[in-house]
Amino acid sequence: MIIGVPKEIKNNENRVALTPAGAKELVKRGHSVYVQHTAGEGSGFADTEYEAAGATILPTIEATYEIAEMIMKVKEPIEPEYKLIKENQLLFTYFHFASYEPLTKAMVESKSVCLAYETVEKSDRSLPLLVPMSEVAGRMAIQKGANYLEKPLGGRGILLGGVPGVLPAKVLILGGGVVGTQAAWMAAGLGADVTIMDVSLARMRYLADVMPANVKTMMSNEYNIREMIKHADLIVGAVLIPGAKAPHLITRDMLKDMKKGTVLVDVAVDQGGCIETCKPTTHENPTYVIDDVVHYCVANMPGAVPYTSTLALTNATLPYAIQLADKGWKKAAQDNQELALGLNVINGEIVYKAVADAFDMPYALVEKYLA
Ligand SMILES: NC(=O)c1ccc[n+]([C@@H]2O[C@H](COP(=O)([O-])OP(=O)(O)OC[C@H]3O[C@@H](n4cnc5c(N)ncnc54)[C@H](O)[C@@H]3O)[C@@H](O)[C@H]2O)c1
């Protein structure tokens, strides 16, 4: 198959969909890989590394879309790319269709095949192509939180791990899923006093088993949260209710009960946030202060560490990309239900119900195309 890897053009997006190592795997299997000039630069991969792996460098985004049967990307196509997409071309990338109607309509009109990273789903209902970015964001939440706890940055001026003779900081993590677990590992490793709150007893039993002694678990409810925020130095929001807006577990009135210089990192901000006063911020301007409490609410945290994020993402996407390249999308989806669930748009029809429902658009069963 002919695979094209364009350079991401969305503002501040430095990730790339394929590493030189990934290109080598595909070339080894007889596929042709075309990478747009400097596509890997933002993640630290030079054109020469792709060439050494057997890929061909193309000068423009137009040439890359023109030649490819499968386009591998990171972010959804943006407006200038719409006209480059060809009928029957397979697009394998994040789309998040339900959040943007013009994109959905443009992909329907393009008659391309859109296989969305975010809806590839395993039989246990986990989302293997979202997990890596949650892992990055969870670990980063503590790195950022520790930083903003420093006095010159508005924080309480407390060192996360303390020192001999001085107690460590208290870290409260709301939600013990992927983000919360990774945040807990990082905070615990730095020596903080960590509490994870969740509503799932099964999850907390698991966490209590695997976490070190400086991590405790506690049932998440309003009473317990009100009690815990009085003592917390760093609070991480990591709650997710699939398909719904995050619940506001920390409301505006609770800020007055917090210590001056407490830091809030609401990772769940991309789903509306679990802290009422959190509004999406950017890496250029990541924080603001309300009632002496520092809010960090960057909606695309992994974007700040493109090297790690690209490797984490491509570790997860490459096995699927290989199946798609080896078999073509139809056979690959027939053979692997995880990939079939990733199909969102085919030949001008929406085949993922939640996307069609989001915009009241017609919907076709994916089976129609996989029979
Ligand atoms: N800002 C970013 O850059 C970024 C990056 C990656 C992920 N995220 C977001 O982080 C959030 C968490 O993602 P995840 O992968 O960890 O999800 P997950 O599904 O693995 O975990 C969510 C956890 O929240 C728990 N939960 C649900 N209701 C709760 C409540 N009332 N109190 C406490 N816990 C509750 C669930 O039991 C679950 O354990 C999502 O909104 C995700 O989109 C943001």
PDBQT file of the ligand as one rigid body, heavy atoms in Angstrom, charges set to zero:
ROOT
HETATM    1  N1  LIG A 401      -6.029  17.687  29.121  1.00  0.00    +0.000 N 
HETATM    2  C1  LIG A 401      -5.441  16.776  28.380  1.00  0.00    +0.000 C 
HETATM    3  O1  LIG A 401      -4.485  17.050  27.662  1.00  0.00    +0.000 OA
HETATM    4  C2  LIG A 401      -5.915  15.364  28.439  1.00  0.00    +0.000 A 
HETATM    5  C3  LIG A 401      -5.142  14.322  27.874  1.00  0.00    +0.000 A 
HETATM    6  C4  LIG A 401      -5.606  13.010  28.012  1.00  0.00    +0.000 A 
HETATM    7  C5  LIG A 401      -6.822  12.738  28.659  1.00  0.00    +0.000 A 
HETATM    8  N2  LIG A 401      -7.563  13.787  29.154  1.00  0.00    +0.000 N 
HETATM    9  C6  LIG A 401      -8.836  13.603  29.867  1.00  0.00    +0.000 C 
HETATM   10  O2  LIG A 401      -8.613  13.114  31.184  1.00  0.00    +0.000 OA
HETATM   11  C7  LIG A 401      -9.840  12.559  31.668  1.00  0.00    +0.000 C 
HETATM   12  C8  LIG A 401      -9.578  11.234  32.362  1.00  0.00    +0.000 C 
HETATM   13  O3  LIG A 401      -9.197  10.267  31.388  1.00  0.00    +0.000 OA
HETATM   14  P1  LIG A 401      -8.820   8.765  31.756  1.00  0.00    +0.000 P 
HETATM   15  O4  LIG A 401      -8.218   8.173  30.533  1.00  0.00    +0.000 OA
HETATM   16  O5  LIG A 401      -8.082   8.695  33.034  1.00  0.00    +0.000 OA
HETATM   17  O6  LIG A 401     -10.289   8.139  31.990  1.00  0.00    +0.000 OA
HETATM   18  P2  LIG A 401     -10.614   6.749  32.709  1.00  0.00    +0.000 P 
HETATM   19  O7  LIG A 401     -11.939   6.330  32.186  1.00  0.00    +0.000 OA
HETATM   20  O8  LIG A 401      -9.466   5.821  32.620  1.00  0.00    +0.000 OA
HETATM   21  O9  LIG A 401     -10.770   7.149  34.267  1.00  0.00    +0.000 OA
HETATM   22  C9  LIG A 401     -11.813   7.929  34.758  1.00  0.00    +0.000 C 
HETATM   23  C10 LIG A 401     -12.037   7.544  36.210  1.00  0.00    +0.000 C 
HETATM   24  O10 LIG A 401     -12.960   8.486  36.778  1.00  0.00    +0.000 OA
HETATM   25  C11 LIG A 401     -13.706   7.774  37.738  1.00  0.00    +0.000 C 
HETATM   26  N3  LIG A 401     -14.883   8.530  38.135  1.00  0.00    +0.000 N 
HETATM   27  C12 LIG A 401     -16.088   8.658  37.517  1.00  0.00    +0.000 A 
HETATM   28  N4  LIG A 401     -16.905   9.454  38.247  1.00  0.00    +0.000 NA
HETATM   29  C13 LIG A 401     -16.185   9.847  39.349  1.00  0.00    +0.000 A 
HETATM   30  C14 LIG A 401     -16.478  10.661  40.477  1.00  0.00    +0.000 A 
HETATM   31  N5  LIG A 401     -17.660  11.246  40.632  1.00  0.00    +0.000 N 
HETATM   32  N6  LIG A 401     -15.493  10.836  41.410  1.00  0.00    +0.000 NA
HETATM   33  C15 LIG A 401     -14.284  10.262  41.262  1.00  0.00    +0.000 A 
HETATM   34  N7  LIG A 401     -13.964   9.472  40.222  1.00  0.00    +0.000 NA
HETATM   35  C16 LIG A 401     -14.910   9.260  39.272  1.00  0.00    +0.000 A 
HETATM   36  C17 LIG A 401     -14.010   6.446  37.041  1.00  0.00    +0.000 C 
HETATM   37  O11 LIG A 401     -14.428   5.448  37.961  1.00  0.00    +0.000 OA
HETATM   38  C18 LIG A 401     -12.641   6.162  36.406  1.00  0.00    +0.000 C 
HETATM   39  O12 LIG A 401     -11.835   5.373  37.266  1.00  0.00    +0.000 OA
HETATM   40  C19 LIG A 401     -10.746  12.470  30.430  1.00  0.00    +0.000 C 
HETATM   41  O13 LIG A 401     -11.649  13.550  30.446  1.00  0.00    +0.000 OA
HETATM   42  C20 LIG A 401      -9.779  12.594  29.284  1.00  0.00    +0.000 C 
HETATM   43  O14 LIG A 401     -10.417  13.096  28.111  1.00  0.00    +0.000 OA
HETATM   44  C21 LIG A 401      -7.115  15.071  29.039  1.00  0.00    +0.000 A 
ENDROOT
TORSDOF 0
